Amino acid sequence: MRTTPIAVLMAACAFFAHGAARADAPTRLDDGWRVADPAAQGWDPKPFAEAEAKIADGTWKGVTSLVVAHRGALVHERYFNGADRDTLHDTRSLTKSVTAMLVGAAIDRGLVADAQARVFALFGDKAPVRNPDPRKDAITFEDLLTMSSLLECNDENSFSSGHEERMYVSEDWIRFTLDLPIKGFAPWESPPARSPHGRAFAYCTAGSFLLGAAVERASGKPLETFAREVLEAPLGITHSTWNRAPDGTGMGGGGTRYRSRDLAKLGEMLRDDGRWAGKAVLSKAWTRAMLHVHAQARDDADYGYQTWRFRFPHRGGEQPAWAMSGNGGNYVFIVPELELVAVITSNAYNQRFAHPQSQGIFRDVVLAAMPPVRDDAKRN
């Protein structure tokens, strides 16, 4: 039975009257987050009440949390379908964005020269590789970060040599990736020279895995250890789990689990030029490089460093939003000019509706509920 408009209105009124005191409203904990009264900041409670009704009656399926931060403070926090504040969400490919942060941390510490450093040079112990080619030797961190290396790897093409499902059933994922051939371009495809930004995009989990493996080689530490030291500890993240390949190499391409408030910290750190609680975690240069268009992923989406850039209709115009994204409809949306971060977790894995549903929640709930933008909120 679907919730009636009267029930939605009653929920909205309850939000007005009791939102700040509700057990599921943002609560100040010892995790470093400030909290703010959404009503005092001008947030409209009705879209949130309508969202809860649609999740409750099954119109929106699999949603497990919705957490929103505005101007550096939590303004909304709700959990659904058995999840709570302590749930570690399997966010799948959202891990790729975290791996990009770890590449930046390695560069910030001088462990990797820069984004133009060559990746294959770190894996000399795997030589010789199959399908040798000077163009493979020239692949850079940036090529992998932007999903635009020349490796024949495309997770959206089941015939691709580098499809992630082929990697998963192999014993040595590093060698699997290093051995991939150079791709060719069919007449209907655009090679890099004819592609926007000079890069031909192809979604490749194996490349993201290789990035994580490269960080391990450069740092001399397991990926999860390096992540804990340079990212999670500075952000006050105390609980996470990382996956590993069969040989023990950290899986930088997917499956890391975080709590929703901690996912929001990752987004807030990117929004605030690499800072958390006033202290630098990553360099401003790196976080801005992550949130900068380097490739066109689709007609309706661009790509940064392991981050997506979508465009949403908003108040008569178009609002770009950056996103860390993973299978199941998992998202951390980041809109620096609106001082906004929104986390949507969902377990609708491998469901066609998952990504459109979560993007719709961001558009029709979070953006719709936002207060007017302050004149001083523009990014420097």
C-alpha positions, -999 to 999 in steps of 0.1 A, spaced: 0 0 0 14 34 -10 17 62 14 -10 89 9 -3 126 4 -18 132 38 8 109 54 36 127 35 23 160 48 22 147 84 58 135 81 68 169 68 51 186 97 68 162 121 102 171 106 95 208 112 84 202 148 108 175 159 136 172 133 164 184 155 154 161 183 147 129 163 170 100 171 177 97 133 186 134 128 223 144 127 238 140 161 270 154 173 294 125 180 331 123 187 339 117 150 347 153 141 315 163 123 297 195 132 259 194 130 235 221 121 198 227 122 185 223 86 155 245 93 177 274 105 197 271 73 166 273 52 163 236 41 129 225 29 118 193 49 91 183 24 114 165 -2 130 145 26 97 135 40 86 124 5 118 105 1 112 86 33 77 77 22 89 64 -12 116 43 5 91 30 30 65 19 4 91 4 -19 89 30 -47 126 35 -42 143 1 -36 175 -8 -17 183 26 -3 202 22 30 212 58 39 209 94 30 234 118 46 238 155 37 264 180 47 261 217 40 287 244 47 308 219 65 281 205 89 257 176 88 221 187 82 204 154 74 211 118 84 187 89 78 192 51 75 169 26 60 163 -11 53 182 -24 83 212 -1 81 224 23 108 252 46 117 276 17 122 269 -1 90 299 -6 67 285 -1 32 299 -21 3 302 8 -21 319 -12 -49 336 10 -74 333 41 -52 367 27 -40 382 40 -72 379 76 -60 396 66 -27 424 51 -47 429 83 -66 432 101 -33 459 76 -23 478 83 -55 476 120 -46 489 112 -11 518 93 -26 526 123 -49 523 147 -20 549 127 -1 573 124 -30 568 86 -34 556 92 -69 570 120 -90 537 133 -104 507 122 -124 528 118 -155 550 92 -139 551 59 -158 533 30 -141 548 -1 -157 582 9 -144 571 -1 -109 565 -37 -119 599 -47 -133 597 -80 -114 568 -90 -137 589 -87 -169 587 -98 -195 550 -90 -201 529 -104 -229 520 -81 -259 551 -59 -253 547 -24 -268 564 9 -261 530 25 -257 524 2 -227 557 13 -212 546 49 -216 513 46 -197 511 71 -169 492 74 -136 471 100 -153 462 76 -181 448 52 -156 432 78 -133 412 91 -163 402 57 -177 420 65 -209 450 43 -211 456 25 -244 452 -9 -227 424 -30 -243 402 -29 -213 365 -20 -212 342 -33 -185 312 -22 -206 322 -46 -234 318 -82 -225 342 -91 -253 370 -70 -240 402 -88 -231 405 -67 -199 369 -71 -187 369 -72 -149 352 -105 -147 381 -121 -166 405 -105 -141 386 -119 -111 390 -155 -122 428 -151 -128 453 -158 -101 476 -128 -107 456 -97 -113 487 -75 -117 501 -98 -145 466 -100 -160 466 -62 -164 502 -58 -175 497 -85 -201 468 -68 -218 473 -58 -255 470 -23 -268 435 -15 -280 425 -8 -316 397 16 -326 369 5 -349 358 29 -376 328 41 -354 351 48 -324 371 79 -318 408 75 -311 424 99 -286 433 124 -312 397 128 -322 382 125 -287 373 154 -263 402 164 -242 425 142 -263 415 111 -243 394 80 -254 375 69 -223 368 33 -215 358 22 -180 385 -2 -167 385 -17 -132 418 -35 -139 434 -1 -145 421 11 -111 434 -21 -95 468 -14 -110 468 21 -96 463 7 -61 491 -19 -67 514 9 -79 507 28 -47 517 -3 -27 549 -6 -47 557 31 -43 549 33 -6 562 -2 4 530 -7 24 498 -26 19 472 -4 4 449 -5 34 478 4 57 488 33 36 451 44 34 448 42 71 479 63 77 475 91 51 437 93 47 416 75 72 434 84 104 436 122 95 399 121 88 391 103 121 378 72 102 383 42 126 364 15 108 368 3 72 375 -30 53 395 -34 21 394 -63 -3 425 -80 -16 435 -98 -48 444 -135 -46 481 -127 -41 473 -102 -13 476 -70 -33 451 -44 -21 420 -40 -43 420 -4 -54 392 -10 -79 363 -17 -56 346 -32 -26 360 -10 3 334 -6 30 328 26 50 302 41 72 280 68 57 293 96 79 328 86 69 319 86 33 307 121 38 341 130 53 358 119 21 335 140 1 338 170 24 376 168 22 374 169 -16 350 198 -14 372 218 9 404 216 -12 418 186 7 412 199 42 393 183 71 387 203 103 410 230 90 440 207 84 453 196 51 449 159 43 456 161 6 471 190 -13 448 216 -28 464 209 -62 456 173 -61 420 176 -50 413 202 -77 429 179 -102 405 151 -91 376 175 -96 386 187 -130 374 174 -164 400 153 -181 379 131 -203 344 127 -216 328 95 -204 295 98 -221 274 124 -238 259 132 -204 289 128 -181 325 138 -179 354 123 -159 381 136 -136 406 115 -117 384 84 -109 355 108 -104 324 115 -124 309 148 -133 271 149 -139 248 177 -148 214 181 -132 185 205 -139 182 229 -109 161 260 -105 158 269 -141 195 261 -149 220 233 -149 240 223 -119 272 202 -123 279 178 -96 310 156 -90 305 121 -78 323 91 -63 302 63 -77 297 25 -73 275 -4 -83 242 -6 -65 235 31 -66 262 42 -41 272 78 -44 291 106 -27 280 138 -45 302 168 -42 292 204 -53 319 228 -42 301 259 -53 270 250 -33 292 239 -3 273 206 -6 281 169 0 255 142 -2 259 105 5 234 79 -9 241 43 -2 221 15 -17 224 -23 -21 206 -25 -54 236 -43 -69 235 -50 -106 200 -35 -110 194 -12 -139 174 12 -119 200 17 -92 221 46 -106 191 65 -121 173 61 -88 202 75 -67 208 103 -91 170 111 -90 172 112 -52 200 137 -54 182 158 -79 146 156 -66 154 155 -29 187 170 -20 190 198 -47 152 205 -44 154 209 -6 184 232 -7 182 268 6 191 297 -17 228 299 -24 247 326 -5 266 352 -25 298 343 -8 295 306 -14 313 306 -47 345 287 -49 378 307 -50 
